[in-house]
Amino acid sequence: MSLPHQPSAAPSTPAASPGSPLKQAVFLHTGWRSAGTWVWSRLRELERAAGFYEPLSNVLADLNLADVAASRPTLTSGHPPLAAPYFDEYRPFLRDGARGVAGYDRRFSIDRFTREPDATFPALQRYLRALCEHTAARQRVPVFKFCRTGGRLPWLKRAFADALHVGVLRNPASQFASGWQLRQQWSNAFFVAAPFRVLGLNQTDPLVREALGVCGVRLPPLAPTTEDAYALGCEQYARTVDSDNAYRAFIALWILCALRMGEGVDLLVDMDRLGNSREYAAGLRAEFAAQCGLTPEFGSARDLLEETRRGAARMTGIDGGALRAVHSAALKFLKSQPGIEAGFVEVVRQKMVLANELTEAWR
């Protein structure tokens, strides 16, 4: 795993081609409200890149050509302005009068945490490979922005060894606050429901069970029937769930995805550093250039830590001081897992220190 620390000049690199040492695609493994869309947008704006937004989102099952133009950031999304709609790159995979992106299956939308790929993975691999091949034929580099691959990251790294696998990591307090405030201010419970949905549909997995216990998560009292029904039940549950349990569920999913990130990424984007260090932003740009030939400009990154501090007064009904124990338990869980490099453990430890500082102001 590569963590850029020193700036270096970004070389002018030719397009990658078969046999090139450059990576042929970029897989951004992000979390909801991690600022991953902003990172993706910096890459997508490059002439040689083709940016596929959320390739595993269930929205793609019902997408049609008429919907594409309207798929733009909303006032409350916090996403950057986009020159083209979110799903513009999927147009070649849509047919007039039909719904659904070719090759997409709704079952792709739920992350999994098992060591070995599940029965849906061959179809998922074919689907992503088709997007890659279509893009490469046009001499462009596909850039995928995922929110649903935290658990499947090792599967994808093995299956797509020719891709640059990038983890986008933000401290959990800031990431949770971003989603929680959407529920408070705009009655948008999606991001509060998401951890319950993913954890609940994976609760029979031993690793997920361990994380649930360590973080003290209380899952919704729902019987997992169909995935769609369970997702709807989780969204209803998230509208009234107490803040303590919502945060515990978020941390359980965050640390599970961090664990897989520590096992599998080639490059780590630290969102808490990016908005505070031009040196770090320049070094990160150089890392992308060296590994995949793309030179994204990260100098306009916002100071997301300061934004979290300014928004502390809006985090009402949450006893921030009580969350230290959850952070400590999650970090201990990560340390207990085999094969995680000490350098990555230290990065996560720093995230928990930040989370302790930021949540202390929540009341």
Protein Blocks (a to p, Z undefined) as FASTA:
>chain_A
ZZdfbdcdddddddddehiabdfbdcddddehklmmmmmmmmmmpmkbccdehklbfklm
mgcfklmmmmccdfklopacdfbdfklmmmmmccehiacjehiafklmpccfbfbdcfkl
mmmmmmmmmmmmmmmmnopacddddfklmmmmmmmmmmmmmbccddddddfklmmmmmmm
mmmmnopaklmmmmmmmmmmmmmpmklmmmmmmnopacdfdddfbfklmmmmmmmmmmmp
cfklmmmmmmmmmmmmmmmmmmmpcbdcdfklmmmomklmmmmmmmmmmmnopacdfklp
ccfklmmmmmmmmmghiafklmmmmmmmmmmmmmmpghiafklmmmmmmmmmmmmmmmmm
pZZ
